[in-house]
Amino acid sequence: MKVYNDLSHINRPFPGAVVTLGNFDGVHLGHREIFRRVVYRAREIDGTAVVFSFWPHPLRVLAPHQELRLINTYDEKVRLIAASCIDVFLCPSFTRELAALSPEQFVAEVLVGRIGTRHVIVGYDYRFGRERSGDAELLKQLGKQQGFGVEILAPIAQGQTVYSSTRIRRLVAAGQVREVVALLGRHFTLEGRVVHGDHRGQSLGFPTANLATDKELLPAPGVYAVKARHAGKIHEAVANIGRKPTFGGDALSIEVHLLDFSANLYGQSLRLYFFERLRDEKRFNTIEELRAAITTDITRAREILTAAPIIAYRDYLGSCEKR
């Protein structure tokens, strides 16, 4: 997949460009269905499957006072979209200058003039152009004028479950990591670098890896059964997200105890897959109570994780090679 972070770097329109546009935070099952349709349509005309998004999220520029914690980091977003068999990912910086384009200007200058769009697939609630004044119906009208087709999708759902980035954020923020799998189509993940902590885990008999991460959206404080990927290997683990109330802590930390593992991990990367929330974080009166709770956490985590496979992103379109 080719990635463009600057539209001026596109030297010529893409042949038979089939385009979808949106934020696609989370790259959940609804997004994957849109990508599947884009890829199939592009393959039918021997064209180019294109995803058009922005970074940072437009709200960061237009409404910076609104709190928004993104599900994915930029690198995760690129990796997940590439795994969807997309040919080209356009992710320019969202600026006020770009936001000031009218819907007509955006279509003529960007979709047609720069990308060479032949067909567009968007959701029913898609908005674009200055002050979000353009909608999917206007896009369809402009497509007729400019010579490209527009397909407007109804809300994508399975049964009564509508796939929604907003709902995923709420579930993760509430610690409901098991429930979010049905919307993401995979386990919620978090990647970070192991840094030095206060070394209390070692003294308790449960050494932990302290993670520093760029991830904005974190599960609610508490203890979780997770699996950790390190150097290509998977390890069962218990993760604690919180402020260490037993020790009067204040700063939020992410600590991971890898089961049946001992090695120096400082400076190395871990990717966590969240399976289930075990309990709230709590303050214990004694170190002995804390040790007993950790022992119980580990026992429960083993029960949950031993026979449970990681549900990761998998291409369900077949080969990503063009036919």
N, C-alpha and C positions, 0 to 999 in steps of 0.2 A: 504494500500500500504506500502510495506517495502522499506525503503530508506537506501542505502549504500553509504557512503562518502569515503570509503576505500575498494578497491577491495580485499585486504588481509582478510577482514572480511567475505568474502563469503566462507563458510565452505565446500560446495559441489556444483557442477553444478546444475542449476535449471532444473527441469523436463520439457522437450519439450519447451525450451526457444525460443520464437519468439521475435526478437530484432529489434528495430529501433535505429539509431544513428544520432545525430545532436545537434546543439545548442538550437533549439526550443525557441528562445527568443520571447516572446509575446504570445506563445501558441495560434496562430491565427487559422483561419478556415482551412488553409492548413495543419497545424500540427495536428489538430483534426481529419482530414480525414486519415492521416497516422496512428494515434493512433487507430482509429476505425478499420482499416484493421489489425493492429497488434492484437488487442483484438479478432476480429472475427477468425483470423487464429489460435490463441492460444486456443480459446474455441473449435474449430473443432478437435484439437488433445489432448484436455484436458491438455494443456500445460500452460506455464507461459508467460504472456505479459510483456515485458521488454523494458524500455526506457533507453538508455545510453547517457549521456550528460557529460558536464564538468563544474566546477566552480573553478576559475573564467573563463570567456570567454577566449579561446586560444589566441586571439589577445592581451589580457592584458599581456601575458607572451612573446609571440613571436614578437609583434610589439607594445610595450607600448607607442610609440610616436603617434600612430594613435588614434584619439579621437573616442570613442564609448560610447554612452549612452544607456544602456540596457533598454528595455521596462519593464521588470519585475525585482523585487528584487528576491533573492533566495527563500524566503518564499512564494512569490506569485507563482513562478514557480512550487514549490513542490505542492502547493494547487491545481493549475490548472491541473497538470498532474495526481494527485490523483483523481480528478473529472472526468478524462477521462477513468476510470475503469482499469487503468494500475495496474499490480500486484507488479512489482518491479521497482524502480527508482534507477539507478546507476549514481551517480554524484561525481566521485572522483575529487580530486584537479588536475588541469592540471599543470604538471611540465615539465621542459625541458627533464628530464629523460624519461617521458612517450612520449613526442614528438619525442624523438630520436629513438623510435621503428620503424623498417621497417614495411611496410604493411604486409609482411609475418609473422613477429614476432607478430604483433598485433593480427592477425587472429589466429595464432596457440596458443599463450600464453593467450590471453585475451578472445577472442570470443569463442574459442573451449575449451581451458584448464580450464579457470576460470568460464565462464558462462555456457558452455555446449550448445552452439547455435545450433538449429535445422533449423531455417529459419530467414532470414534477409530481412527487407523492408527498402529501402532507396530511396532518391530522385536521379534524373538523374545527379545532380551536386555534389553528395557526394564525398568528398576527405578525405583521411586518411593516417596515417603513416608519416614517416620522410619526412619533407619538402613537405607535402601534395602530395607525389608521387603516392599514390594509388587512383584509381577512382572506380566508380561503376562497370565497366567492369572487372577490375582486381579483385575486390571483388567477382564477379560471378565466375571467373576462380578458385580463391582460394577456394570458396565454393564447387566447384566440387571435388577438391582435398581433402578437409577436411570433406566432407559429409554433407553439409548443403545447403539448397536452398537459392537463392537470387532473390528478386523481386525488379525491378527498376521502380520507378514511374516517369511519365512525370510531367511537371509543373502542379500543381493543381490550377484550376481556376473556376470561375463561369462567364460564358459569356466571356467578354474581360478582366475581373478582375483577375489577377494573385495574389495569396496571397503571400505577401512578408514582412518580418520583416523590411527590409530597407525602403520600401515604408511607412510602418506604422510609423517608426521613423520620417520620413520627414513630414508626415501629422501632427503628434502630435507636433513636434517642430515648425510647422507653425501655430499652434492653431486650426487646422481643426479637432476638436474632434468629430464633428457630422459625418464627412465623414469616420472616421476610424472605425466606428461600422460595416460597411459592410465587413471589412477585419478581425477584431478581433472576430466578432460574439457576441460582448458585448460592453458595454460602457468602455471607458478607465477609469481606477481607479488610485487613489493615496491614500495611507494610511499614517497617521502621528500621532504624539503625540502633544497635545495642550500644548504650552509653553507660558510664559509671553511675551508680546510685549510692545509697547509704550503706549497702552491704548488710542490711539487717536480715535478709533472707538467708544468707549463708550462716549467720549466727543462730538462726532458728532451726537450721537443719534442712531448709528448703531453698537452695540458691535460686535466685531469679535473674532474668535478663531484663534490664530496664530499656524500654524503647522510646526513641525520639522519632516522631512521625510528622509528615506534612498533611496527614489526613485531617480534614476539618470536622467531619461527622464521626463522633465516637459513640459507642453504646453507653447507656446509662451506667453510672458507677455501680460496681458490683463484681462478683466473681463468676467467671465463665469457663465452660469446657470448650477447649479450642484444639485445633491441630496447627502445628507450626512447620513451615517449610524452611529448611536451611540447607544450603549447598546441595539442592536437588533431592534431599531426603525429608520424609515426613515424620514428625514426632508428636505423640500425644502430649497435651500440656494443659495447665490451668493458668488463666490470666486474671489479674486483678486490675481493675480500672478504678482509681479513687485517690483519696487524700490521706490514707494511712491514719485514721482517727485514733487508733490505739496508741500511736506514738505522737499524737498532737500535730500531725502533718497539715500542711495548708495547700501546697502546690499539687495539682493533678498529675498523676503518674500512671504509666502502663507497665506492669511487671508481669513477667511470664516465667513460670516454673515448668521446664521441660522434664517429663517423666522419664526415669531411667536413662538419664543423659548427664554427662559431665565433660565439659570442654570450655575453653576460653572463647567467648563469642564477641568480645569487645570490638567495636568498629565494624562488625559484620551485619548483614541484613537478615531479618526474619519476616516472613509473611504469615499472618495469623488468619485462620479460617474459624469463624465463630459458629459453634454448634448449639449451645444452650446456656442460658443464664442459670447459675446454680443458687445464688442467693444475693441479697443486698450486702453492701459493704457495711460493717458495723464496728463499733468500738468494744473491745474486750477488756475486762477488768484485770486479767493477768496474762502473762506470756503463755502459761500452760493452757488457758482457754483458747488462745489464738492457735497454738500448735494443734490442739485437738480439732479445731474447726478446719484447719488446713488439711489435716489428715482425712477428715470426712469429705472435704472437697475433692481430694485426689481420688478417693474410693468411688465417689459418684461420677467423676469425670471418666475414670476407666470404664465404668459400666456403660456410659453413654457412647464413648468413642471407639471402643474395641472393635465392634462390628460395623461401625458407621463409615461409609466412604465419603470422601470429599466430593461435593457437588461443585464442580468448577465450570467455567465457561467452555462449552464445546460447540464447534461448528456443526450445525445440523442441516447444512445445505449440501453437504458432500464436499468435493474438492473445490478449493478456491481458485483453481486454474480456470481460465476462460475456455469455454468449449469452442 
